[in-house]
Amino acid sequence: MTETHRLDAELHALWNHRRDLDEPGWTRLYEIVMTVLANYQPRELAGLPEDRDVYILDFFQDKVLRLDLLSRCDHVGALRVYYQRYLRDLIRSKQSRSKWEVADQHDPDDE
């Protein structure tokens, strides 16, 4: 089992009370998420074209700010797993789009 991270309790409290957070609470949650994920290097990042910071910010906007999601985040390890799954979903979406894209067959010399 992993040892307790110093941010686990604070992350748990803030994440699970997102509906009721004030501005300082949201700021602190943002700081924790950015700090934890900036120090995390999942292998999935190698399959994505943008800088790591772009994906961390997108994750925060798409997952943390979504109050309709019923997820719990009990510790830093869970946050990392959520982020890793988010990156995998991005990769699958990118692969799916590229599979269905049709190359432009327009030849300007034919006109």
TORPA-4810 file (N, C-alpha, C, O; in nm, 3 decimals):
<nodes>
NODE_1_0.084_-0.118_0.000_0.000_0.000_0.000_0.089_0.125_0.000_0.198_0.123_0.056_M
NODE_2_0.043_0.231_-0.061_0.123_0.353_-0.067_0.111_0.429_0.064_0.010_0.421_0.134_T
NODE_3_0.215_0.504_0.094_0.210_0.583_0.216_0.127_0.709_0.191_0.108_0.750_0.076_E
NODE_4_0.080_0.768_0.298_-0.003_0.886_0.288_0.080_1.005_0.240_0.189_1.030_0.291_T
NODE_5_0.027_1.076_0.144_0.092_1.197_0.092_0.046_1.313_0.180_-0.065_1.312_0.232_H
NODE_6_0.131_1.412_0.196_0.098_1.525_0.283_-0.024_1.605_0.237_-0.084_1.677_0.316_R
NODE_7_-0.060_1.593_0.108_-0.175_1.667_0.055_-0.304_1.585_0.051_-0.409_1.638_0.014_L
NODE_8_-0.298_1.458_0.089_-0.414_1.370_0.076_-0.538_1.424_0.147_-0.644_1.432_0.085_D
NODE_9_-0.527_1.460_0.271_-0.644_1.503_0.349_-0.702_1.633_0.293_-0.824_1.647_0.282_A
NODE_10_-0.615_1.726_0.257_-0.662_1.853_0.202_-0.728_1.834_0.066_-0.833_1.891_0.039_E
NODE_11_-0.666_1.753_-0.019_-0.724_1.723_-0.151_-0.861_1.658_-0.135_-0.957_1.696_-0.202_L
NODE_12_-0.869_1.561_-0.047_-0.995_1.489_-0.022_-1.104_1.587_0.021_-1.215_1.585_-0.033_H
NODE_13_-1.074_1.672_0.117_-1.173_1.766_0.169_-1.219_1.865_0.062_-1.339_1.890_0.047_A
NODE_14_-1.125_1.922_-0.010_-1.160_2.020_-0.113_-1.237_1.956_-0.228_-1.339_2.009_-0.272_L
NODE_15_-1.189_1.843_-0.278_-1.251_1.776_-0.392_-1.395_1.737_-0.360_-1.486_1.760_-0.440_W
NODE_16_-1.414_1.680_-0.244_-1.546_1.629_-0.208_-1.644_1.737_-0.164_-1.761_1.708_-0.141_N
NODE_17_-1.597_1.860_-0.153_-1.685_1.973_-0.120_-1.681_2.080_-0.229_-1.700_2.199_-0.202_H
NODE_18_-1.656_2.037_-0.352_-1.644_2.133_-0.463_-1.769_2.218_-0.482_-1.759_2.335_-0.518_R
NODE_19_-1.884_2.162_-0.458_-2.008_2.237_-0.477_-2.017_2.359_-0.385_-2.085_2.456_-0.417_R
NODE_20_-1.948_2.352_-0.274_-1.959_2.457_-0.173_-1.834_2.543_-0.158_-1.826_2.626_-0.068_D
NODE_21_-1.736_2.523_-0.245_-1.610_2.596_-0.230_-1.624_2.744_-0.262_-1.696_2.782_-0.354_L
NODE_22_-1.554_2.825_-0.184_-1.543_2.967_-0.214_-1.419_2.988_-0.299_-1.349_2.892_-0.332_D
NODE_23_-1.391_3.112_-0.334_-1.276_3.139_-0.422_-1.144_3.091_-0.364_-1.066_3.030_-0.436_E
NODE_24_-1.114_3.116_-0.236_-0.989_3.062_-0.181_-0.983_2.909_-0.184_-0.876_2.851_-0.204_P
NODE_25_-1.095_2.844_-0.165_-1.100_2.699_-0.171_-1.068_2.648_-0.311_-0.991_2.554_-0.327_G
NODE_26_-1.128_2.712_-0.413_-1.101_2.674_-0.552_-0.955_2.701_-0.588_-0.892_2.622_-0.658_W
NODE_27_-0.903_2.812_-0.539_-0.763_2.845_-0.566_-0.671_2.739_-0.507_-0.576_2.696_-0.572_T
NODE_28_-0.700_2.698_-0.385_-0.616_2.596_-0.321_-0.628_2.461_-0.392_-0.528_2.392_-0.411_R
NODE_29_-0.749_2.424_-0.433_-0.767_2.299_-0.507_-0.690_2.304_-0.638_-0.625_2.207_-0.676_L
NODE_30_-0.696_2.416_-0.707_-0.621_2.434_-0.831_-0.471_2.418_-0.806_-0.402_2.349_-0.882_Y
NODE_31_-0.420_2.481_-0.701_-0.278_2.471_-0.667_-0.236_2.327_-0.641_-0.131_2.282_-0.687_E
NODE_32_-0.319_2.254_-0.566_-0.287_2.115_-0.535_-0.284_2.031_-0.662_-0.190_1.955_-0.685_I
NODE_33_-0.387_2.044_-0.745_-0.394_1.965_-0.868_-0.275_1.997_-0.958_-0.211_1.906_-1.011_V
NODE_34_-0.245_2.125_-0.975_-0.133_2.163_-1.062_-0.001_2.112_-1.007_0.083_2.064_-1.084_M
NODE_35_0.020_2.120_-0.877_0.144_2.074_-0.815_0.161_1.924_-0.830_0.267_1.876_-0.871_T
NODE_36_0.057_1.850_-0.798_0.065_1.704_-0.805_0.088_1.657_-0.948_0.173_1.572_-0.972_V
NODE_37_0.012_1.712_-1.042_0.022_1.664_-1.180_0.145_1.715_-1.252_0.194_1.650_-1.345_L
NODE_38_0.197_1.831_-1.213_0.319_1.882_-1.276_0.438_1.793_-1.242_0.535_1.787_-1.317_A
NODE_39_0.431_1.724_-1.130_0.539_1.635_-1.087_0.514_1.489_-1.128_0.586_1.399_-1.085_N
NODE_40_0.413_1.468_-1.208_0.374_1.333_-1.249_0.402_1.318_-1.398_0.361_1.403_-1.477_Y
NODE_41_0.469_1.212_-1.438_0.507_1.190_-1.577_0.449_1.059_-1.630_0.524_0.963_-1.648_Q
NODE_42_0.318_1.052_-1.655_0.265_0.926_-1.709_0.315_0.904_-1.851_0.339_0.999_-1.925_P
NODE_43_0.329_0.779_-1.888_0.382_0.747_-2.022_0.289_0.794_-2.133_0.332_0.810_-2.247_R
NODE_44_0.162_0.814_-2.102_0.065_0.858_-2.203_0.100_0.993_-2.263_0.062_1.023_-2.376_E
NODE_45_0.172_1.076_-2.189_0.210_1.208_-2.241_0.296_1.197_-2.367_0.295_1.287_-2.451_L
NODE_46_0.370_1.088_-2.380_0.454_1.070_-2.499_0.372_1.057_-2.626_0.422_1.084_-2.735_A
NODE_47_0.246_1.017_-2.615_0.160_0.999_-2.731_0.077_1.121_-2.766_-0.010_1.114_-2.852_G
NODE_48_0.104_1.232_-2.699_0.025_1.353_-2.722_0.116_1.468_-2.767_0.229_1.479_-2.720_L
NODE_49_0.067_1.553_-2.858_0.154_1.653_-2.919_0.178_1.779_-2.837_0.281_1.845_-2.855_P
NODE_50_0.088_1.815_-2.749_0.099_1.942_-2.677_0.190_1.930_-2.555_0.228_1.821_-2.513_E
NODE_51_0.223_2.046_-2.498_0.302_2.051_-2.376_0.218_1.997_-2.259_0.096_2.012_-2.258_D
NODE_52_0.282_1.936_-2.164_0.216_1.875_-2.048_0.122_1.972_-1.976_0.014_1.932_-1.933_R
NODE_53_0.161_2.099_-1.964_0.079_2.197_-1.893_-0.059_2.215_-1.957_-0.157_2.241_-1.888_D
NODE_54_-0.066_2.201_-2.088_-0.194_2.213_-2.159_-0.290_2.105_-2.112_-0.407_2.132_-2.088_V
NODE_55_-0.241_1.984_-2.098_-0.327_1.872_-2.058_-0.367_1.880_-1.911_-0.477_1.840_-1.874_Y
NODE_56_-0.279_1.933_-1.829_-0.315_1.949_-1.688_-0.426_2.053_-1.675_-0.523_2.031_-1.601_I
NODE_57_-0.413_2.163_-1.745_-0.516_2.267_-1.740_-0.648_2.215_-1.798_-0.755_2.240_-1.742_L
NODE_58_-0.641_2.144_-1.909_-0.762_2.086_-1.969_-0.828_1.987_-1.873_-0.950_1.984_-1.861_D
NODE_59_-0.748_1.905_-1.806_-0.800_1.811_-1.708_-0.874_1.885_-1.598_-0.983_1.845_-1.557_F
NODE_60_-0.814_1.992_-1.549_-0.879_2.069_-1.442_-1.013_2.124_-1.490_-1.114_2.115_-1.419_F
NODE_61_-1.015_2.180_-1.609_-1.137_2.238_-1.663_-1.242_2.131_-1.693_-1.360_2.150_-1.665_Q
NODE_62_-1.199_2.019_-1.752_-1.293_1.916_-1.796_-1.342_1.826_-1.684_-1.454_1.776_-1.689_D
NODE_63_-1.260_1.803_-1.582_-1.295_1.705_-1.479_-1.315_1.765_-1.340_-1.411_1.731_-1.272_K
NODE_64_-1.225_1.851_-1.299_-1.235_1.904_-1.162_-1.347_2.007_-1.151_-1.422_2.006_-1.054_V
NODE_65_-1.359_2.094_-1.248_-1.464_2.196_-1.244_-1.604_2.141_-1.271_-1.702_2.210_-1.244_L
NODE_66_-1.614_2.021_-1.323_-1.744_1.960_-1.353_-1.809_1.911_-1.225_-1.774_1.805_-1.173_R
NODE_67_-1.903_1.987_-1.174_-1.968_1.952_-1.049_-2.072_1.842_-1.066_-2.118_1.784_-0.967_L
NODE_68_-2.109_1.813_-1.190_-2.208_1.707_-1.213_-2.144_1.567_-1.208_-2.216_1.467_-1.202_D
NODE_69_-2.013_1.560_-1.209_-1.945_1.431_-1.199_-1.946_1.388_-1.052_-1.917_1.467_-0.963_L
NODE_70_-1.977_1.264_-1.029_-1.990_1.214_-0.893_-1.862_1.148_-0.842_-1.867_1.068_-0.749_L
NODE_71_-1.750_1.180_-0.901_-1.625_1.118_-0.861_-1.582_1.165_-0.722_-1.616_1.274_-0.676_S
NODE_72_-1.507_1.078_-0.658_-1.444_1.111_-0.531_-1.294_1.110_-0.555_-1.244_1.038_-0.642_R
NODE_73_-1.225_1.188_-0.480_-1.079_1.187_-0.488_-1.026_1.183_-0.346_-1.017_1.285_-0.278_C
NODE_74_-0.991_1.064_-0.303_-0.953_1.044_-0.164_-0.805_1.068_-0.136_-0.765_1.084_-0.020_D
NODE_75_-0.723_1.070_-0.241_-0.579_1.088_-0.219_-0.511_1.125_-0.351_-0.571_1.117_-0.458_H
NODE_76_-0.386_1.164_-0.340_-0.307_1.206_-0.455_-0.296_1.095_-0.559_-0.299_1.123_-0.679_V
NODE_77_-0.286_0.971_-0.515_-0.277_0.860_-0.610_-0.401_0.850_-0.697_-0.392_0.820_-0.816_G
NODE_78_-0.519_0.874_-0.638_-0.642_0.871_-0.716_-0.644_0.984_-0.819_-0.688_0.964_-0.932_A
NODE_79_-0.596_1.100_-0.780_-0.588_1.213_-0.874_-0.500_1.176_-0.993_-0.535_1.206_-1.107_L
NODE_80_-0.389_1.112_-0.968_-0.300_1.070_-1.076_-0.367_0.967_-1.167_-0.351_0.971_-1.289_R
NODE_81_-0.441_0.875_-1.108_-0.513_0.775_-1.189_-0.619_0.843_-1.275_-0.633_0.809_-1.393_V
NODE_82_-0.695_0.938_-1.219_-0.796_1.011_-1.297_-0.731_1.082_-1.415_-0.783_1.080_-1.526_Y
NODE_83_-0.617_1.145_-1.389_-0.546_1.218_-1.494_-0.494_1.121_-1.601_-0.505_1.150_-1.721_Y
NODE_84_-0.440_1.009_-1.559_-0.389_0.910_-1.655_-0.504_0.859_-1.743_-0.486_0.845_-1.864_Q
NODE_85_-0.618_0.831_-1.685_-0.734_0.787_-1.763_-0.781_0.896_-1.859_-0.821_0.867_-1.971_R
NODE_86_-0.776_1.019_-1.814_-0.812_1.132_-1.899_-0.721_1.137_-2.021_-0.768_1.156_-2.134_Y
NODE_87_-0.591_1.121_-1.999_-0.495_1.122_-2.111_-0.520_1.005_-2.206_-0.513_1.021_-2.327_L
NODE_88_-0.550_0.889_-2.151_-0.581_0.773_-2.236_-0.704_0.800_-2.321_-0.707_0.764_-2.439_R
NODE_89_-0.805_0.863_-2.263_-0.925_0.897_-2.340_-0.891_0.994_-2.453_-0.944_0.981_-2.563_D
NODE_90_-0.804_1.090_-2.426_-0.761_1.185_-2.530_-0.692_1.111_-2.644_-0.717_1.139_-2.761_L
NODE_91_-0.604_1.018_-2.610_-0.532_0.942_-2.712_-0.628_0.859_-2.795_-0.618_0.857_-2.917_I
NODE_92_-0.722_0.791_-2.729_-0.822_0.711_-2.803_-0.907_0.800_-2.893_-0.936_0.762_-3.007_R
NODE_93_-0.946_0.915_-2.845_-1.026_1.008_-2.925_-0.947_1.056_-3.046_-1.000_1.064_-3.157_S
NODE_94_-0.820_1.087_-3.025_-0.734_1.132_-3.135_-0.717_1.022_-3.239_-0.723_1.048_-3.359_K
NODE_95_-0.697_0.899_-3.193_-0.682_0.786_-3.285_-0.811_0.760_-3.361_-0.808_0.728_-3.480_Q
NODE_96_-0.923_0.772_-3.294_-1.052_0.749_-3.358_-1.079_0.854_-3.466_-1.126_0.822_-3.574_S
NODE_97_-1.048_0.980_-3.434_-1.068_1.088_-3.533_-0.979_1.067_-3.654_-1.024_1.085_-3.768_R
NODE_98_-0.855_1.030_-3.632_-0.763_1.014_-3.745_-0.802_0.895_-3.832_-0.776_0.894_-3.952_S
NODE_99_-0.864_0.794_-3.771_-0.908_0.677_-3.847_-1.021_0.714_-3.944_-1.033_0.654_-4.051_K
NODE_100_-1.103_0.810_-3.905_-1.219_0.846_-3.987_-1.196_0.967_-4.076_-1.282_1.001_-4.158_W
NODE_101_-1.082_1.033_-4.061_-1.054_1.148_-4.146_-1.026_1.102_-4.288_-0.962_1.000_-4.311_E
NODE_102_-1.076_1.179_-4.383_-1.056_1.149_-4.524_-0.957_1.251_-4.579_-0.971_1.371_-4.559_V
NODE_103_-0.858_1.201_-4.649_-0.759_1.290_-4.708_-0.825_1.374_-4.816_-0.916_1.330_-4.885_A
NODE_104_-0.777_1.497_-4.830_-0.827_1.587_-4.933_-0.778_1.538_-5.068_-0.658_1.538_-5.094_D
NODE_105_-0.870_1.497_-5.153_-0.834_1.442_-5.284_-0.840_1.549_-5.394_-0.829_1.516_-5.513_Q
NODE_106_-0.856_1.674_-5.356_-0.868_1.781_-5.453_-0.733_1.806_-5.519_-0.632_1.829_-5.453_H
NODE_107_-0.734_1.802_-5.651_-0.612_1.828_-5.728_-0.633_1.959_-5.803_-0.717_1.965_-5.893_D
NODE_108_-0.557_2.065_-5.768_-0.575_2.194_-5.835_-0.546_2.190_-5.985_-0.591_2.279_-6.057_P
NODE_109_-0.473_2.092_-6.034_-0.441_2.084_-6.176_-0.560_2.034_-6.258_-0.560_2.048_-6.380_D
NODE_110_-0.662_1.975_-6.192_-0.777_1.924_-6.264_-0.877_2.033_-6.304_-0.969_2.007_-6.381_D
NODE_111_-0.859_2.154_-6.254_-0.957_2.260_-6.282_-0.932_2.328_-6.411_-1.006_2.419_-6.449_E
</nodes>
